[in-house]
Amino acid sequence: MQSVPVLKDVQVEVERIVVPRVGVRWQGCLMVRYESSRLCLLMPASIARWLAPGEKLVLKLLREPDHVDGIDIAERDSFLLWRLWEGERIQVWPPWRKEVRLVRSDPVRGKPVYEYVIVAREAVFEEDYQEIVALEQYHYASKEEIVAIWKCPICGKYFQSNVQPSCPEDG
């Protein structure tokens, strides 16, 4: 079986998107094929869903994938991935991110006093989605009016809350 070369851009084909049926949908796997080998690229299911089976991508492994139970698995920080669109590469992984710094200086001496650092990026982690929901609910709901019912994916108990609560039993 031909393994995917490391530190080389190769064309792969999306075989399938693996999304857990229950629970955490931000944990996912994009299963790709390179020649006769298969590789699971770990990424949030929300991002893996941007792609479709049969789609051609460009992959660059940054290190050897882990081999678990007969499957090669590339962790989130071990690869770069691009989609091909009208002859151009569009980066899929890692997700878009930009950092901007604004230095504030003393008006008299002209020396830096402090700085702001703003990081804008694509939502990737569970906490990112929870913060987005909390921000949206802040604008649309109030503590007096509960607009959502949440279900714990572990124990199945329901909770009324405008933002996703932590289950008292399962965290």
N, C-alpha and C positions, 0 to 999 in steps of 0.2 A: 504494500500500500504506500503510495506517494504521500509524504507528509507536506504540510504547507511550509514553504521556506520562511526563514526569519529575516527581517530587515530588507525585504524585497517586496515591491508592489506586485501583486498577483490578482488576476481576475477570478472571482468566485461567483457561484450562483446560489441564490437563496433557495433552500430546500423547504424549510417551514419555519413558522414562528411559534415558539413554545410559550404559552401563557397559562399560568395556574388557573384552574377553573374556579377555585374558591380562595378567598383571602387576598394576599398581597399581589396585586397585578403590576406593581412596579418592579418586581423581580421577574426577569424573563430571559429567554435565550433565543438568539437568532441562529438557526442551524444552517450552515452553508456547506457547499461541496466544492472541493478543489481537486480536479482530476478524479482519482478514486478514493480520496479521503474526505471525511466529514469532520466538521469543527463546530462546536457550540461557542458562540460569542455571547458572553454574559452582558446584558444591558437591561434597562427597564423595559417592560413589555410595552409601555406607552410609546417608546421610541422604536422598538422592533416592529410595531404595527404600522409604521410609516412605509414599510417595505412589503413586497409581495413575492410569493413563491414564483420561481423562474426568473426573477429580476437579477441582472448582472451587476456586480459591485466590484470595487477595487479594495483589496485588503492588504494591510501591512502589519505583520506581527512584529512586536518590539522585543519579544522573548519567546522561548519555547512554551507551548501550552502545557497545562497539567494533563495528565492521563489518568482518568478515573473510570473504573469499571468499563474499560474498552472504548471510552469516548474521550476525544481531545477537547479540553475546555480552556478557552482564553478568558482570563479575568478582565474586568473593566479597564484596568490601567495598562493592559498588555497589547493593545492593538489600536490601529487607526482604520477608519472605514469611510469610503466615499461612494456616493451614488453617481452614476453617469447620466447626464441630462444634456441632450443636444451637443454631445462632444465635450462637455465640460464636466469637471469633477465638483461635486457638492459634498462637503464634509457632513457625514452623518454622526460619526463618533470620533473623538469625544464631542459632546454637544457644544454649541456655540457658547463662548464666554469672553467677556471683555472687562478689563480692569482700568479704571480711570482715577488719576490722582490730582487733587487740587491743593496746592500748597498756599497757605495763608501767611503772609509776611507782616512783620512789625512795620507800621507805616513810617516810623521815625528812623529806625536803624536799617530797615530793609532786609533783616534776617528772618528766616523761617521761624514761625512761632508754633504752628501746628499744621496738620494736613488732613484732608478728607480722602478716604479711599472708598470708591464705590465699585462693587463687583456686580455686573449684570450677567446672568447666565440662564440657560434653559433649565427648567425644572427636571430633576433627575431622581431625587430621593423622596421617600414617603413624607418626610418632614416638609419638603418643598410644597407638595400638594396640599398638605394640611394647612400650611401658612397661606396658600392661595385661597383656599376655601374660607379660612378665618377672615382674610381681608375682604373677600366678596360678601360674606355674611355681615361683616361690620357695616357695610354700606346698605344692605338690603333688609336686615333684621334687627330686632332689639331684644333685650333680655326679657322684656314683658311678653313678647310674642315669639314662641318657639316655632320654627318653620321646618325642622328636620327631625327624622328618626333614624338613629344609627344602630347597626347590629354588630355585635362583637363577632369577628370571624372565627374565634376560638371556641367560646362557650355558647354562642347563639343568643345571648340576652340582648334586649332592646333598650335604648336610652333615648330620651328626648333632649336634644341640644342643637344649638345653631352651628356649633363647630364639633368636629369629631372628638368625643370624649375618650378618656382612658378608662378601660374596664376596671372596676375595683378588684375583680378577681384575677384577671389575666394581664393587666397592665395595658 
